[in-house]
Amino acid sequence: MPENRPYGLLARYYDQLFTSQLGWQRQARREILREILPTVQSACDLACGTGTAAIELWRRGIKVFAVDLSPTMCRLARLNARQAGAHIRVIRGDMRTFRLPERVDLITCEYDAVNHLAQKSYLVRTAKAVARALRAGGFFYFDVNRRRHLEKNWPGTHWAEESGVVMIMRGSYDRRRAKGCLDLEWFVRENTCWRRSHEHIEQVWWTDEEIRQSLREAGFGQIQSWDARQFSPRGSMARGIRTFYLARLGA
C-alpha cells in the first residue's frame, strides 16, 4: 500500500484555499492550553504546515521548533517566520521518527495532521517519537478527524478557485481500510496555459480507545479530550466530527 506523499501543490496553495479552520482552531488551542502555555518555555509544532501555529507560539515568548515532512511546507514556514520576524528553527522530518536538538515542554500537532499517518500502527511510533522529544512532564496536544467526518463529509466533489489556480477535490470513504480518500485535480495557470496535476491524500481514523492505548504505550498519562463542536462558531459543527487531545508525559 503506497504511503501518503508529502504535500506538493496542496502545500503551495494551502493558505489560499484552507483558511476556514484558523479561527476556531486558535480558540481551541487558547482554551485547552490556557493553564499550560504560561509555563511553557520551549515547544515544537509537529506537521507545522506553513508555520501559522509555530509563529503564534513564538509570539508568546516561547522558543519554537517546527517540523514537517513536506519540503514545500518547510520552505513556506521558513519564509513566513522570516516575514514575521520570528526566530523559529524549521526541520524537515517524519512524525514517526523526528528528533529535535533538545527536549521541549510542549508538542502541538494540529489541523488533523495525525490522520495522515498511513497505517493505524504508526500512531504508537509517532507517540513514542513525541515522548522522546518531550521533557518529563511535557504535554502533547493534537486533534484528529473521527470516522463520522471521513464517512459522512469526505465523499462527494468540492471545488475551490483562487487567482491562477483551480482545485477539484473528489472524496470517498473506504470502509474496509477505515480510510478517507481525496483525489485532487489541480489546474494552475502558467502564462497563457493551464497545467494540470493530480495529488492523492488518505486519512486513517482511530477509536478513542486506540488513541488512548497508543499514548499509554508511549508513556503518557492524564489523557484528556474535547469534542471540537464546543469550539466551532456558534456550535456549527456536529458532534463526533473531530476531537482534541491533551496528554502529559509520565503523569
N, C-alpha and C positions, 0 to 999 in steps of 0.2 A: 504494500500500500504506500503510495507516494506521500511524503511529508508536505506540510504546508510550506510554500516558498516564502521568503521574506517579502514584505510589501514592496512593490515596484512603483507602478503608476498610482496605485492607491495611496502610497506614501507621499508621492509628489503632489497630489491634489487633495489630500486628507483635510487640510484646514479650510479649503474652499467648499467642500461638499459635506463635511460631517461636523457641524458646529452645534447642532441642536442639544447635545448632551452636556455641553460645558457648564452651563449654569447650575443645573441640579446636581451634577457630579461634584462640583465645587462645594455646593451646600452640604452634600452628604459627608464629604471629607471634613469640612469645618465642624459639623455637629458630632460625628463619630470620634474624631481625634481632638475634640475641644480640650480635654484634660491632659492629653498626651503631648501635643505639639509644644507647649511652653517648656517642656523638659528635654526636648529633642535637640541635640547639638549636631548630629550628622544623620544623613538619610540617603537612600538610593531609590530612585524611581525606576522600577523594572518594567521593560517594554515601554520605554518613555515616549515613543512616538516622536512628535515634533517638539517636545520639550515643555509643553504647557504646564503640566503639574510640577515638573522639576524647577521651573523658573518661579512658580508661586511659592514653593518650599524655600528656595533661596532667598526670596524677598522677606521671609520671616527670620532671617539671620542664621539659617541652617546651612552647614556645609553639605553640598549635594553632589552625588554621583548619579549618572543616568546611563542606563543600559538598554540597548535594543539590538535585535538580530539584523534588521534591515539597514544596509549601508546608506540608503536614501534617507531613512528616518534619522540616522545618526548625523548625517550631513546637515539636515534641516534643523535638528535640535541644537547643533553647534552654532549654526547661523542665527537662530532665534535667540539663543543665550547671548551671543556676542552683541546682537542688536539691542537686547535688553540690559546690557552691561552686567550680566550675571556670570559669575565665575563658577562654572559647572564643568566637571570632567565627564565627558561622554565616552562610553566604552561600548564597542561592538561585542555582543555576547549573547549566548543562548540561555534562556531561562533555566534550563536543566543543569547547566554546567558553569555558569558565570562565576567569576571571582572578582572581588574588589581589593584595592590596595590596602584597605583597613576595614575593620568591622564597624558597623553603624548602629544607631539606635532604632531606626525605623526603615522598613522597606515597604514601598507602595507599589501596587500593580493594578492599574485602573483600566476602565473602558473595556471590560470583558476580555482583556488580553490573555488571561489564563485559559480561556476556552479554545485558544488557537493551538494548544498542545495537541499533537496528532493522535495520541492514544491515552486512554484513561490511566494507564500505569505510569505515565510521565508526570502525573501530579505529585506523586511521592518524591520523585527525583527533584522536581522543582522545589518542593517544600524543604527538602534536605539542603539544596543549594542556598536557599534563602536563610535557613538556620545557620549554615556555615558562615554566612556573611553578616550575621547579627551578633551584637554583644549579648551576653547573658541578660535576660530580662527584656530584650528588644522586642519590637512589635512588627507584625506582618499584617498589612491592610490591603485587601483586594476585593474585587467584585466579580461575579460570574453570571452569565446568562443561564437560565434554567430551561428544562425541557419544554415547558409550556411556550416559551418565547420562540425557540427554534422550530417547534412543531406547528405553532399557530401563526406566527408573524413572518417567518422567513419565506415560506412558499409564496410564489407569485412573481410578478415583474414590476420593478421600480425604475424610475427614470430620474436622472439629475443632470442639470446643464448649467455651466458657467461659461464665461467668455473663453472661447477657444477649446472647450472640452465638453464632451457628452459622455455620460456613463449610463449604460443599461444594465441593470442588475437583476438576474433571474435566480430565484432561490428555491430550494427544495429541502425536504427533511427525509433522511434515511433512517427509518425506524430500526432496521436490523443492526446498523452500526452505531445507533444513538448519536447521529451527527446531523447538523445543519450544513447545507452546501450552498455556496454562492458562485455563480459564474458571472463575471463582469466583462462586458464588452465595452471597450474604450474607443472613442473617436477623438483624436487630438489634431487640431489644426496646425499644419506646418506650411507657412506661406500661403499658397492658394490651394493646397491639397489637405486632405484629412487622412491621417494614419490610423489604422485600425489595429487594436491589440486586445489580448484576452488574458484574464487572470482568474484563477480558481482558488477559492477560500473555503475551508471547512472549520466548523467549531464542534467540539465534543462537549457533552454535559455530564455532570456527576450528581448523584443524590447527595443530600445534606450529610448523610452518614458517611458516604465515601470521602467527602471533603474533610470531615472531622477526623476520620480514621487516618487519612494521609497526613494531616497536620500532627496528630498524636504520634505517629511513627517517626516524624521528623523532630520530635521533642517539644512541640508546642502544647500549651495548656491555656486555660481561661479563654476558650474559644467562644466568641460572641457573634451574633448575626442579626441583620436587619433587612427587612423587605424593602426594596427600592421604592415602593409606592409612596412611602411616607416622605420621601424627598422630592418626588416628581411634582411639577407645577400643579397646584390645586388637586393633588391626588389623581392626576390624569392617567397614570399607569396602572394597569390591572395588577392584582396580587399574583405572586408566583412567577413573575417575568424575570426579575434579577434580584440577586441577594448580595449584600455587603458582608464581609467577614473581617474580624479583628482577632488576632491570636497573639499570645505572648509566649516567647521562648522560655522554656524551663519553668513556667509558672504552674 
